[in-house]
């Protein structure tokens, strides 16, 4: 038994020595195709004139994987596993089905990343919202997308969630409409107030003023103690955080100052107090300290 084991190891060693030139050649071929794949990937990324970084990354990584597969097949052929390499390629379809069931989530996210790369519902730097998660898209790979929220959290969202759920892109076309409510007294001149608000908004250079993007004001409702006006205007959503944090505050402040300068009042809610004690004095006590 011992002699058979020794003989087996000796035969394996001799076979390894005989095939060492082929193995070395296969490793050299693998290394060559790996470096060639890296070089071609970088060249393709530099030559592609797509504005979408996601699509560039997808195409370049796919090319890299193809070169690695070619190098791996050559290596298997050189070490005498040509049939194994052929069987591996021939059974790729069956293997994909088996692995698809075994790693359903991984495969699902990979395919979702593939569709996202070509459908391009968002790009790097866009502000998106999915499942109440809102933030800036910082990167994307075959499995997940990294979103940087406004409070500093880095969330790695599976690509399948971006396909299955409604996705809101706040910066796709560079425009977003905002609004706020203004409550006036019932005795105020509403038409004059609307005109003043339009004049104030017209002085703001950061708000689009032409065509369908022109700011407008509409009478929304008759409230309990105020006549409520809804003010609508558009902003540049490419600078999303600045538009929300600074521009909206300044617009509301300017409208308030403009109305106040012209004698308009913005009353608070009026509370009516009823005391159901007919014929009894009002229970009010005034104390002196």
VOKE-160743 format. One record per residue: x, y, z of N, C-alpha, C in turn; residue in three letters. Coordinates in steps of 0.05 Angstrom, whole numbers, padded with zeros to 5 digits, always signed. Layout:
BEGIN
XYZXYZXYZALA/...
//
This chain:
BEGIN
+00017-00024+00000+00000+00000+00000+00017+00025+00000UNK/+00038+00024+00017+00056+00046+00019+00071+00051-00008UNK/+00079+00028-00020+00093+00030-00046+00075+00042-00067UNK/+00050+00035-00067+00031+00046-00087+00028+00076-00083UNK/+00026+00085-00058+00023+00114-00053+00048+00129-00063UNK/+00071+00118-00056+00096+00131-00064+00098+00131-00094UNK/+00091+00109-00107+00092+00108-00136+00073+00128-00149UNK/+00049+00131-00137+00030+00150-00147+00041+00179-00146UNK/+00052+00186-00123+00064+00213-00120+00087+00217-00140UNK/+00103+00196-00143+00125+00198-00161+00116+00201-00190UNK/+00095+00187-00198+00084+00190-00225+00072+00218-00229UNK/+00058+00228-00208+00047+00255-00209+00070+00276-00212UNK/+00092+00272-00197+00114+00291-00198+00127+00291-00225UNK/+00131+00266-00237+00143+00264-00263+00125+00277-00284UNK/+00099+00272-00281+00080+00284-00300+00080+00314-00298UNK/+00082+00324-00274+00083+00353-00270+00108+00365-00282UNK/+00131+00351-00280+00155+00360-00292+00153+00360-00323UNK/+00141+00339-00333+00137+00338-00362+00120+00361-00373UNK/+00100+00368-00357+00081+00389-00366+00088+00417-00357UNK/+00111+00419-00343+00118+00445-00332+00121+00467-00354UNK/+00133+00460-00377+00134+00481-00398+00106+00490-00407UNK/+00088+00470-00410+00061+00478-00418+00046+00494-00397UNK/+00051+00486-00371+00038+00501-00349+00049+00529-00348UNK/+00076+00532-00351+00088+00558-00351+00077+00575-00374UNK/+00075+00563-00397+00064+00577-00420+00035+00586-00416UNK/+00020+00568-00403-00008+00575-00397-00010+00598-00377UNK/+00007+00598-00356+00007+00620-00337+00015+00646-00350UNK/+00035+00644-00368+00043+00668-00382+00020+00679-00399UNK/+00006+00660-00413-00017+00669-00429-00038+00681-00412UNK/-00044+00670-00389-00064+00681-00371-00056+00709-00362UNK/-00031+00712-00353-00022+00739-00345-00023+00759-00367UNK/-00016+00749-00392-00016+00767-00415-00045+00777-00420UNK/-00064+00758-00420-00092+00767-00426-00104+00784-00403UNK/-00095+00779-00379-00104+00796-00357-00095+00825-00361UNK/-00068+00828-00366-00057+00854-00370-00069+00867-00396UNK/-00073+00850-00416-00085+00860-00441-00113+00870-00436UNK/-00128+00855-00420-00155+00863-00413-00156+00889-00399UNK/-00137+00893-00380-00136+00918-00365-00129+00941-00384UNK/-00110+00937-00402-00103+00958-00421-00126+00965-00439UNK/-00139+00944-00450-00162+00950-00468-00185+00963-00453UNK/-00189+00955-00429-00210+00968-00413-00205+00997-00409UNK/-00180+01005-00403-00173+01033-00399-00176+01048-00425UNK/-00167+01035-00448-00169+01049-00474-00198+01054-00481UNK/-00215+01033-00477-00243+01035-00484-00256+01057-00467UNK/-00250+01058-00442-00262+01079-00424-00254+01107-00433UNK/-00229+01109-00443-00220+01135-00453-00231+01143-00479UNK/-00237+01123-00497-00247+01128-00523-00278+01131-00525UNK/-00292+01119-00505-00321+01122-00505-00329+01150-00498UNK/-00346+01162-00515-00354+01189-00511-00382+01191-00499UNK/-00388+01171-00481-00414+01172-00468-00412+01191-00444UNK/-00433+01206-00439-00434+01223-00415-00441+01206-00390UNK/-00453+01183-00395-00461+01166-00372-00437+01149-00363UNK/-00428+01154-00338-00406+01139-00327-00413+01110-00322UNK/-00438+01105-00315-00447+01078-00309-00444+01060-00333UNK/-00452+01070-00357-00450+01054-00381-00421+01049-00389UNK/-00404+01069-00385-00375+01066-00390-00364+01044-00373UNK/-00370+01044-00347-00360+01024-00328-00369+00996-00336UNK/-00395+00994-00344-00406+00968-00350-00392+00956-00375UNK/-00388+00972-00396-00376+00962-00421-00347+00954-00416UNK/-00332+00971-00401-00304+00966-00397-00300+00941-00379UNK/-00317+00937-00359-00314+00914-00342-00322+00888-00357UNK/-00341+00890-00374-00349+00867-00390-00325+00858-00408UNK/-00312+00877-00421-00289+00871-00438-00267+00858-00421UNK/-00262+00868-00397-00242+00856-00379-00248+00827-00373UNK/-00273+00822-00367-00282+00794-00360-00277+00775-00384UNK/-00283+00785-00408-00280+00768-00432-00250+00760-00435UNK/-00232+00779-00432-00203+00773-00434-00194+00753-00412UNK/-00204+00756-00388-00197+00738-00367-00207+00709-00373UNK/-00231+00707-00384-00242+00681-00391-00225+00668-00413UNK/-00217+00684-00433-00200+00673-00455-00173+00663-00443UNK/-00161+00678-00426-00136+00670-00414-00139+00645-00397UNK/-00161+00643-00382-00166+00619-00366-00170+00594-00383UNK/-00184+00596-00405-00188+00573-00423-00161+00564-00435UNK/-00144+00583-00443-00117+00575-00453-00101+00561-00432UNK/-00103+00571-00408-00088+00558-00386-00097+00529-00382UNK/-00123+00525-00381-00134+00498-00378-00125+00479-00401UNK/-00125+00490-00425-00116+00474-00448-00086+00466-00445UNK/-00070+00484-00435-00041+00480-00433-00035+00459-00411UNK/-00050+00458-00391-00045+00439-00369-00059+00412-00373UNK/-00070+00409-00397-00083+00383-00403-00112+00380-00395UNK/-00125+00402-00390-00153+00402-00382-00170+00414-00404UNK/-00162+00408-00429-00177+00420-00452-00206+00410-00452UNK/-00210+00384-00446-00238+00374-00446-00254+00388-00423UNK/-00240+00392-00401-00254+00405-00379-00262+00434-00387UNK/-00243+00447-00401-00250+00474-00410-00273+00474-00430UNK/-00273+00455-00449-00295+00453-00468-00322+00447-00454UNK/-00320+00428-00435-00344+00421-00419-00354+00444-00403UNK/-00334+00460-00393-00342+00484-00377-00357+00504-00393UNK/-00347+00509-00418-00361+00528-00435-00387+00517-00445UNK/-00387+00491-00452-00412+00478-00462-00434+00477-00441UNK/-00425+00474-00416-00445+00472-00394-00451+00498-00381UNK/-00442+00520-00393-00446+00547-00381-00476+00553-00377UNK/-00492+00544-00397-00520+00549-00395-00533+00535-00372UNK/-00526+00509-00369-00537+00493-00347-00527+00504-00320UNK/-00501+00511-00320-00490+00522-00295-00503+00548-00288UNK/-00509+00565-00308-00523+00590-00302-00550+00586-00289UNK/-00564+00565-00299-00591+00560-00287-00588+00550-00259UNK/-00569+00532-00254-00565+00522-00227-00556+00544-00208UNK/-00536+00560-00217-00527+00582-00200-00549+00604-00197UNK/-00566+00606-00217-00588+00625-00215-00607+00619-00192UNK/-00612+00593-00189-00629+00585-00166-00614+00587-00140UNK/-00588+00580-00140-00573+00580-00116-00567+00608-00106UNK/-00562+00626-00125-00555+00653-00118-00575+00672-00131UNK/-00600+00669-00125-00621+00684-00138-00618+00714-00134UNK/-00612+00723-00110-00610+00751-00105-00586+00764-00120UNK/-00563+00749-00120-00540+00760-00134-00545+00762-00163UNK/-00557+00741-00175-00563+00741-00203-00583+00763-00210UNK/-00603+00766-00193-00623+00786-00197-00612+00814-00197UNK/-00594+00819-00178-00581+00846-00176-00562+00850-00200UNK/-00549+00829-00209-00531+00832-00232-00547+00840-00257UNK/-00569+00825-00262-00585+00832-00285-00597+00860-00283UNK/-00605+00867-00258-00615+00894-00254-00594+00915-00260UNK/-00569+00910-00252-00547+00929-00259-00543+00931-00289UNK/-00546+00908-00303-00544+00908-00332-00565+00926-00345UNK/-00590+00923-00336-00611+00940-00348-00608+00969-00340UNK/-00599+00974-00315-00596+01002-00307-00574+01016-00323UNK/-00553+01000-00330-00531+01012-00345-00540+01022-00372UNK/-00559+01008-00384-00568+01015-00411-00593+01032-00411UNK/-00611+01028-00393-00635+01045-00392-00629+01072-00380UNK/-00610+01074-00362-00600+01099-00351-00621+01117-00340UNK/-00636+01108-00319-00655+01126-00307-00642+01147-00289UNK/-00616+01144-00284-00601+01163-00268-00571+01161-00276UNK/-00556+01182-00269-00527+01182-00274-00513+01188-00247UNK/-00487+01185-00248-00471+01192-00224-00474+01222-00218UNK/-00481+01228-00193-00485+01256-00185-00514+01264-00184UNK/-00533+01247-00194-00561+01254-00193-00572+01250-00165UNK/-00593+01265-00159-00607+01261-00133-00632+01244-00139UNK/-00633+01221-00126-00655+01202-00130-00668+01195-00103UNK/-00692+01184-00105-00706+01174-00081-00720+01148-00088UNK/-00714+01127-00071-00726+01101-00074-00732+01091-00046UNK/-00757+01082-00042-00765+01071-00016-00758+01090+00007UNK/-00765+01115+00003-00760+01136+00024-00731+01141+00029UNK/-00713+01132+00013-00684+01137+00015-00677+01157-00007UNK/-00668+01181+00002-00662+01202-00017-00632+01210-00014UNK/-00619+01213-00036-00591+01221-00034-00578+01224-00062UNK/-00552+01228-00061-00535+01232-00085-00523+01205-00094UNK/-00526+01198-00119-00514+01173-00130-00484+01178-00133UNK/-00468+01162-00118-00439+01166-00119-00425+01144-00135UNK/-00436+01120-00137-00423+01099-00152-00444+01076-00157UNK/-00437+01059-00176-00454+01036-00182-00437+01013-00193UNK/-00443+00989-00184-00429+00965-00195-00450+00945-00203UNK/-00441+00920-00209-00460+00900-00218-00480+00891-00197UNK/-00474+00896-00172-00492+00886-00151-00508+00908-00137UNK/-00496+00931-00131-00511+00951-00116-00503+00979-00126UNK/-00518+00999-00116-00514+01027-00122-00510+01042-00096UNK/-00489+01058-00095-00483+01073-00070-00496+01100-00071UNK/-00511+01106-00050-00526+01131-00048-00516+01146-00023UNK/-00508+01170-00026-00499+01187-00004-00522+01205+00004UNK/-00534+01201+00028-00556+01216+00037-00547+01244+00047UNK/-00566+01262+00050-00560+01289+00058-00550+01291+00087UNK/-00556+01271+00103-00546+01271+00131-00520+01256+00134UNK/-00507+01249+00111-00480+01238+00113-00479+01207+00113UNK/-00500+01193+00108-00500+01164+00108-00495+01153+00080UNK/-00478+01132+00079-00473+01119+00054-00490+01093+00053UNK/-00509+01092+00035-00527+01069+00033-00522+01054+00008UNK/-00517+01028+00010-00512+01011-00013-00537+00996-00019UNK/-00552+01005-00039-00578+00995-00046-00576+00974-00068UNK/-00587+00950-00064-00586+00929-00085-00599+00940-00111UNK/-00587+00933-00133-00598+00943-00159-00626+00934-00164UNK/-00634+00910-00154-00661+00900-00159-00682+00919-00147UNK/-00675+00932-00125-00694+00950-00112-00699+00974-00130UNK/-00679+00982-00145-00682+01005-00163-00699+00999-00187UNK/-00700+00973-00194-00716+00964-00217-00745+00959-00208UNK/-00749+00947-00185-00776+00938-00176-00793+00961-00165UNK/-00780+00982-00153-00795+01003-00139-00794+01028-00156UNK/-00815+01045-00151-00815+01071-00165-00790+01088-00157UNK/-00778+01100-00177-00753+01115-00173-00758+01144-00181UNK/-00752+01162-00163-00755+01191-00168-00728+01203-00173UNK/-00724+01216-00196-00699+01230-00202-00705+01260-00201UNK/-00692+01273-00182-00698+01301-00177-00681+01320-00195UNK/-00660+01309-00208-00642+01326-00223-00638+01317-00252UNK/-00657+01302-00262-00653+01292-00289-00653+01314-00311UNK/-00673+01332-00309-00675+01353-00329-00666+01381-00319UNK/-00658+01382-00294-00647+01407-00283-00668+01426-00272UNK/-00693+01418-00271-00714+01436-00262-00732+01421-00242UNK/-00741+01436-00222-00759+01426-00202-00777+01448-00191UNK/-00803+01443-00189-00821+01464-00179-00825+01462-00149UNK/-00824+01485-00136-00829+01487-00107-00853+01505-00102UNK/-00864+01504-00079-00886+01521-00072-00887+01525-00042UNK/-00901+01546-00033-00906+01551-00005-00932+01567-00002UNK/-00942+01567+00022-00969+01579+00028-00966+01606+00042UNK/-00983+01624+00034-00984+01651+00046-01012+01656+00055UNK/-01016+01662+00081-01043+01668+00092-01047+01697+00096UNK/-01068+01709+00084-01073+01738+00086-01100+01742+00102UNK/-01103+01766+00112-01127+01773+00126-01150+01776+00107UNK/-01174+01770+00116-01198+01772+00099-01204+01800+00089UNK/-01193+01820+00104-01198+01847+00095-01177+01858+00076UNK/-01157+01842+00069-01136+01852+00051-01145+01850+00022UNK/-01131+01866+00006-01136+01866-00023-01121+01842-00035UNK/-01134+01821-00042-01121+01796-00051-01108+01800-00078UNK/-01121+01814-00096-01110+01818-00123-01084+01834-00121UNK/-01084+01855-00104-01060+01871-00101-01037+01854-00088UNK/-01044+01837-00069-01024+01819-00057-01011+01800-00077UNK/-01028+01789-00095-01018+01771-00115-00998+01786-00134UNK/-01005+01811-00141-00988+01826-00158-00961+01832-00145UNK/-00962+01839-00119-00937+01844-00104-00919+01820-00103UNK/-00931+01796-00098-00916+01772-00097-00902+01766-00124UNK/-00917+01770-00146-00905+01766-00172-00882+01785-00177UNK/-00884+01810-00168-00862+01829-00172-00838+01821-00156UNK/-00842+01811-00131-00820+01802-00115-00806+01778-00128UNK/-00821+01759-00138-00810+01735-00151-00795+01743-00177UNK/-00805+01763-00191-00793+01772-00216-00766+01784-00212UNK/-00760+01794-00188-00734+01805-00182-00712+01784-00176UNK/-00720+01759-00172-00702+01738-00165-00690+01726-00190UNK/-00664+01731-00195-00651+01722-00219-00647+01691-00220UNK/-00648+01678-00197-00643+01649-00196-00668+01633-00202UNK/-00691+01646-00207-00716+01633-00213-00722+01637-00243UNK/-00728+01616-00258-00735+01619-00287-00760+01636-00289UNK/-00761+01654-00309-00782+01673-00311-00797+01672-00338UNK/-00791+01653-00356-00802+01653-00382-00820+01629-00387UNK/-00841+01633-00404-00858+01611-00413-00872+01597-00391UNK/-00872+01570-00393-00885+01553-00373-00871+01554-00346UNK/-00847+01564-00345-00831+01564-00320-00836+01590-00304UNK/-00853+01608-00314-00858+01633-00300-00872+01628-00273UNK/-00863+01641-00252-00877+01637-00226-00906+01647-00227UNK/-00923+01634-00211-00951+01643-00211-00962+01638-00183UNK/-00984+01652-00177-00997+01651-00151-01027+01644-00156UNK/-01037+01626-00139-01066+01620-00142-01079+01620-00114UNK/-01104+01627-00114-01120+01627-00090-01128+01598-00084UNK/-01118+01587-00062-01121+01559-00056-01146+01553-00040UNK/-01151+01568-00018-01174+01562-00002-01180+01585+00017UNK/-01204+01585+00028-01212+01603+00048-01210+01589+00075UNK/-01189+01595+00090-01184+01582+00115-01201+01593+00137UNK/-01196+01583+00161-01212+01591+00185-01208+01621+00191UNK/-01184+01630+00189-01178+01658+00195-01162+01672+00174UNK/-01155+01659+00152-01139+01671+00131-01148+01662+00103UNK/-01142+01679+00084-01145+01672+00056-01118+01661+00047UNK/-01117+01636+00039-01091+01623+00033-01084+01625+00004UNK/-01061+01635-00002-01050+01636-00029-01027+01616-00032UNK/-01026+01601-00054-01005+01583-00059-00986+01595-00080UNK/-00960+01598-00073-00941+01610-00091-00924+01587-00104UNK/-00922+01587-00130-00907+01567-00145-00884+01580-00160UNK/-00861+01567-00160-00838+01576-00175-00820+01552-00181UNK/-00802+01555-00201-00784+01534-00209-00755+01541-00200UNK/-00739+01520-00195-00712+01524-00187-00693+01506-00204UNK/-00668+01512-00203-00648+01496-00216-00641+01472-00198UNK/-00650+01448-00205-00646+01425-00188-00619+01412-00190UNK/-00602+01422-00209-00574+01411-00210-00559+01419-00185UNK/-00566+01442-00173-00554+01450-00148-00575+01446-00126UNK/-00581+01420-00122-00605+01413-00106-00604+01423-00077UNK/-00582+01417-00063-00581+01423-00035-00581+01453-00031UNK/-00567+01468-00047-00566+01497-00045-00593+01509-00051UNK/-00608+01498-00070-00634+01508-00077-00653+01505-00055UNK/-00652+01482-00041-00671+01477-00019-00664+01493+00006UNK/-00638+01493+00013-00630+01504+00038-00629+01535+00038UNK/-00622+01546+00015-00617+01575+00013-00639+01589-00003UNK/-00644+01581-00027-00661+01596-00045-00690+01597-00035UNK/-00701+01574-00026-00728+01574-00016-00732+01592+00008UNK/-00712+01592+00026-00714+01610+00049-00713+01639+00041UNK/-00696+01646+00022-00694+01674+00014-00719+01683-00001UNK/-00731+01665-00017-00755+01673-00032-00778+01678-00012UNK/-00781+01660+00007-00803+01664+00027-00798+01689+00043UNK/-00774+01695+00051-00768+01719+00066-00773+01744+00050UNK/-00766+01744+00024-00770+01767+00007-00800+01772+00003UNK/-00816+01751+00000-00845+01754-00003-00857+01765+00022UNK/-00848+01756+00045-00858+01766+00071-00852+01796+00074UNK/-00827+01803+00068-00819+01831+00071-00835+01849+00051UNK/-00839+01839+00026-00853+01855+00006-00882+01859+00014UNK/-00895+01840+00025-00923+01843+00034-00925+01861+00058UNK/-00906+01858+00077-00906+01875+00101-00902+01904+00094UNK/-00884+01910+00075-00878+01937+00068-00903+01951+00056UNK/-00920+01936+00044-00944+01947+00031-00969+01946+00050UNK/-00964+01940+00075-00986+01942+00095-01003+01917+00097UNK/-00994+01895+00086-01009+01870+00089-01002+01856+00115UNK/-01022+01843+00126-01018+01828+00151-01021+01798+00146UNK/-01006+01783+00160-01007+01754+00159-01016+01744+00186UNK/-01042+01743+00191-01052+01737+00218-01048+01708+00225UNK/-01048+01704+00251-01046+01677+00261-01075+01665+00263UNK/-01077+01640+00270-01103+01627+00272-01119+01640+00295UNK/-01145+01645+00289-01163+01657+00309-01177+01634+00324UNK/-01176+01635+00350-01188+01615+00367-01213+01627+00381UNK/-01235+01615+00377-01260+01624+00389-01266+01608+00414UNK/-01268+01622+00437-01273+01609+00462-01302+01613+00470UNK/-01316+01590+00474-01344+01591+00482-01347+01579+00510UNK/-01362+01594+00527-01368+01585+00554-01398+01580+00557UNK/-01406+01555+00561-01434+01548+00561-01445+01550+00590UNK/-01447+01576+00600-01459+01581+00626-01477+01605+00624UNK/-01501+01601+00613-01520+01623+00609-01529+01635+00636UNK/-01528+01661+00637-01537+01675+00662-01516+01675+00683UNK/-01493+01664+00679-01472+01663+00699-01450+01682+00691UNK/-01437+01694+00711-01414+01711+00705-01391+01696+00693UNK/-01375+01709+00676-01352+01696+00663-01331+01690+00685UNK/-01322+01666+00687-01303+01659+00709-01275+01668+00702UNK/-01271+01695+00703-01245+01706+00698-01235+01720+00723UNK/-01211+01714+00731-01200+01726+00756-01175+01740+00748UNK/-01172+01765+00758-01148+01782+00753-01133+01784+00779UNK/-01109+01776+00778-01093+01777+00803-01070+01797+00799UNK/-01063+01810+00821-01041+01829+00821-01018+01817+00837UNK/-00994+01817+00825-00971+01806+00839-00957+01828+00855UNK/
//
